[in-house]
Amino acid sequence: MAYNIYICGIGGQGIIKTSIVIGETALNTGKNVVMSEIHGMSQRGGVVSTELKIGDDYSPIIPKGASDLILAFEPIEALRALEKSSKDTVLVVNTKKVLPATINQQDVDYPDIDEVLDELKSKFSKVYAINANKIALKAGHPLSMNMAMVGAATAISSFPLDKDDVIETMKNNLPKKSIEINLKAFEDGYNRCKN
């Protein structure tokens, strides 16, 4: 049985790097992992998603309703991911809204964030809503937002990877000059969802 993780957001938010850190941690600890990625646009601002399966499964695509965890780097992208969820799916969502390039160029109003979060809370078994962008700025750099999301995911009791193993993978995969900032963001994200 595999643990299915669907990760979604906007290009430039570090979704692919997030998937690599989680996937490599699984591999480093002897677990099977398969991954797929979809780039909505080949530039920053397009919709991006990845699917990871950790465990005994060899198809990289998560069927409808089969995600155990959804990491949504943007609230509207969490709504778009509903088809991958079930009543048992856990959601970690970044509360900072980011308009994808396709919407940003149109005259469209972003829905009220509280309404979006209320809708999400009605659809998922558990919702962890954090402002990962704010965590990243507090840690020292806005690009560490994705590691705040990884920390939040790692804090969830059903997450199949150990915190120390994830940290070790981060140390081996992230630039040395930014590792301390990324570790601070990771710890803050972890603590916000653990408590």
C-alpha positions in Angstrom: 0.0 0.0 0.0 1.4 3.4 -1.0 1.1 6.7 0.8 0.0 9.2 -1.9 1.0 12.9 -1.8 -0.3 15.4 -4.2 1.6 18.7 -4.3 0.2 21.8 -6.1 0.8 25.5 -6.5 2.2 28.1 -8.8 5.5 27.9 -10.8 8.3 29.5 -8.8 7.1 28.3 -5.4 9.5 25.4 -5.1 7.1 22.5 -5.8 9.5 20.4 -7.7 12.3 20.9 -5.1 9.8 19.9 -2.4 9.0 16.7 -4.3 12.7 16.0 -4.7 13.3 16.4 -1.0 10.4 14.1 0.0 11.2 11.6 -2.8 14.9 11.4 -2.0 14.2 11.0 1.7 12.0 8.0 0.9 14.7 6.5 -1.3 17.4 7.1 1.3 15.4 5.3 3.9 14.8 2.2 1.7 11.2 3.0 0.6 10.0 2.7 -3.0 8.9 6.1 -4.5 7.5 7.1 -7.8 6.8 10.6 -8.9 5.2 12.5 -11.8 5.1 16.2 -12.4 2.9 18.5 -14.5 3.9 22.0 -15.5 1.0 24.2 -16.6 3.3 26.7 -18.2 7.0 26.7 -18.8 7.5 29.9 -16.8 7.0 31.2 -13.3 3.4 31.8 -12.6 1.9 28.8 -14.3 0.1 26.0 -12.4 2.4 23.2 -11.3 1.6 19.9 -9.6 3.5 16.7 -8.6 2.3 13.4 -7.5 4.4 11.1 -5.2 3.7 7.6 -4.1 5.8 6.2 -1.3 5.5 2.4 -0.9 4.4 -0.5 -3.0 3.0 1.1 -6.1 4.6 1.6 -9.5 2.2 4.0 -11.3 3.1 7.6 -10.7 -0.4 8.9 -11.1 -2.7 9.2 -8.0 -6.3 8.1 -8.9 -9.2 10.4 -8.1 -10.0 10.4 -4.4 -6.8 8.6 -3.4 -4.5 11.2 -2.0 -3.5 10.7 1.7 -2.0 14.2 1.8 -2.3 17.3 -0.3 0.3 20.0 0.0 -1.2 23.1 -1.5 1.2 26.0 -1.9 -1.8 28.3 -2.8 -5.4 28.2 -1.5 -7.2 28.1 -4.9 -4.9 25.4 -6.0 -6.1 23.4 -3.0 -9.7 23.7 -4.4 -8.5 22.6 -7.8 -7.0 19.5 -6.1 -10.3 18.4 -4.6 -10.7 15.6 -7.2 -7.6 14.0 -5.8 -9.0 14.0 -2.3 -11.4 12.0 -0.2 -13.0 12.5 3.2 -9.8 10.9 4.7 -7.3 13.2 3.0 -5.3 15.6 5.1 -4.5 19.1 3.6 -1.6 21.4 4.4 -2.4 24.7 2.7 -0.3 27.9 2.5 -2.8 30.8 3.2 -0.9 33.3 1.0 -2.8 33.9 -2.2 -0.9 33.9 -5.5 -2.7 34.4 -8.8 -1.6 32.1 -11.5 -0.5 33.9 -14.7 -3.6 32.7 -16.5 -5.9 34.5 -14.0 -3.7 37.4 -13.3 -4.1 38.6 -16.9 -7.9 38.6 -16.6 -10.3 40.8 -14.7 -11.1 38.3 -12.0 -11.4 38.9 -8.3 -9.8 36.5 -5.9 -12.3 35.0 -3.5 -12.2 35.9 0.2 -9.5 33.8 1.8 -11.7 32.9 4.8 -14.4 31.6 2.5 -11.9 29.5 0.6 -10.5 28.1 3.9 -14.1 27.3 5.2 -14.8 25.5 1.9 -11.6 23.5 2.3 -12.3 22.6 5.9 -15.7 21.2 4.8 -14.0 18.9 2.3 -10.9 17.5 4.1 -10.6 15.3 7.2 -8.0 17.7 8.6 -6.8 21.1 7.4 -3.5 22.7 8.5 -3.5 26.3 7.3 -0.2 28.1 7.6 1.2 31.3 6.1 4.4 29.7 4.8 5.4 32.9 3.1 5.4 34.7 6.4 7.4 31.8 8.0 9.9 32.0 5.2 10.4 35.8 5.6 10.9 35.3 9.3 13.5 32.6 8.6 15.4 34.9 6.4 14.4 34.4 2.7 11.1 34.1 0.8 12.3 31.1 -1.2 12.4 29.0 1.9 8.6 28.9 1.9 8.6 25.4 0.3 10.7 24.0 3.2 8.1 25.5 5.7 5.6 23.4 3.8 7.8 20.3 4.0 8.1 20.9 7.8 4.4 21.1 8.1 3.9 17.9 6.2 6.5 16.1 8.3 4.6 17.0 11.5 1.5 15.1 10.4 1.2 11.8 12.3 0.4 9.8 9.1 3.4 11.2 7.2 5.6 8.2 6.3 9.0 9.8 6.8 11.0 10.7 9.9 11.8 14.3 10.6 15.5 13.6 11.1 15.7 11.8 7.7 14.0 14.7 6.0 16.5 17.2 7.6 19.4 15.0 6.4 18.1 15.0 2.9 17.7 18.8 3.0 21.3 19.2 4.1 22.4 17.1 1.2 20.2 18.7 -1.5 19.9 22.4 -0.7 22.5 25.0 -1.4 24.9 25.3 1.6 24.6 29.1 1.7 20.8 28.8 2.4 20.6 25.6 4.5 20.3 27.4 7.9 17.4 29.6 6.6 15.7 26.5 5.1 16.1 24.6 8.3 14.6 27.5 10.3 11.6 27.6 7.9 11.3 23.8 8.1 11.3 23.9 12.0 8.7 26.7 12.1 6.4 24.9 9.7 6.8 21.7 11.6 6.1 23.3 15.0 3.0 25.1 13.7 1.4 21.8 12.6 2.7 19.6 15.5 1.2 21.8 18.2 
